[in-house]
């Protein structure tokens, strides 16, 4: 289980462990919190009062500070797991639905033709379609794309990064994805 760490303005920063989150609470960096309580940490006992310290961690925390970079200018890293999830495990050529192990990263403009390894030049393909297309463009192979590639937004990237998102975290992130996102369908 991970905690969604946001900037004070509500922009996603990272997925962190509850143990990492508790350090933000202890340092006074948590400005606001949302969602359910996901962990309770107990500390030592106060010598005078005998009370034990405790920190409850929420599933979503907004932390102090403003990032030095504009998160909307960041390009999400491209991994097969995120690509397959972006494309909903559908082959871009035959439209079949496959398990991850039966899929490949397919370059629309082949690497052999200097096609870049970039979100806008890759789609999910089953092994048979990838083999059939080979080092040709979809037009050359007479294999039209069934859907267009796109670069995931910051919000989509955070969803694609974590396979075990809590319901309240998913609701928060999904409220910010573009209306055109494939993750909404």
ABEGO torsion letter per residue (X at the ends): XBBBBBBAAGBBABBBBAAAAAAAAAAGABABBBEBBABBBBBBBBAAAGBBBBBBBBABBBBBEBBABBAAABBBBBBAAAAAAAAGGBBAAAGBBBBAAABBBBBABBAAAGBBBBAAABBBBBAAAAAAAEABBAAAAGBBBABBBBBBBAAAAAAAABABBBAAAAAAAAAABBAABAAAX
